[in-house]
Amino acid sequence: MKSVTMLEFRQDAEGILRRLANGERFVLSHRGKPAARLEPLAPAPSNDPASDPFLAIARRAQPSPKGHTAHADLDRILYGRR
């Protein structure tokens, strides 16, 4: 885990937040002592199209007996909800 000083954070907060969004983790130090751990709230997004549930729908599509699939059914198939 990389260390970031308060000065570095104040000078480049946007850049550090961008790096956090990409999955990096930091220890924020204040006056030479570790003060906080900075880590992303969610896992870093995957750029792999194979892991995108929407792009992989064709592999998991199921024919509907009525000829159409409701939005709630699509959500359940894609995201496992409902």
N, C-alpha and C positions, 0 to 999 in steps of 0.2 A: 504494500500500500504506500502510495507516495505521500509526502508531507508538503503542505502548503502553509506559508506564513500568512498572518493577517494582512501584511503589506502586499504580498503577492495577490491575495484574494481581493483586496480593495482595488488594486490596479487592473486586474483582469477578471472580474467576477463573471462577466458574460462568457469568456472563454472557458473558465473552470466549470460553469454550469453546463455549457455545451459538452464538455468532456464527461461530466457526470451523466448527462443524457445518453452518452454513448457507452455507458457501463463502467467507467473508471471510478475508483474509490480513493478518497483522500483522508488524511488526518490534518485537521486545521490546528496550527500551533499559535499560541499567544505568549509572547515574551519567552520564547524558547521551550515552552512546555506544551504537550498535547492538550488541546482544549475540547475538541469535538471531532467526531467522525462524520465525514460527508460521503453519502452513498446514494445511488439512485433509488427512487421509490419503486420503480418497476424494472423488470429485467430489460436489458438492452434489446432494442428491436432487431429482429433477424432480417437480413436482406435476402435470405434464401426463399425464392418463390415456392419451393416445395413445402415449406412450413406455413405458408399463408392459407388459411382454411378456405377463403373465397376462391383462390386460384386452383385449389385442389378439389373443388366441388364435383367436377366431372367424374372423378374416381369413386366418389361416395354417393352419387345421385341414385335415387330410387324412384322407379316409376310410380306415379300416383294412380290409384284406381279410378279417380274421377277425371283424370286427364290434366289436372293442374295441382300445384303444390302451394299451400298457404304460406304466408310469410313466417308465421310462428313455427311451421314445420321446417322451413329452411334454417331458421335460427337454431332449432334443436339439432338438426343434422350437422350444421357447421360448427356450432359453439357448445353443443351438449347442454343447452339450457331448456327449461320448461319441462 
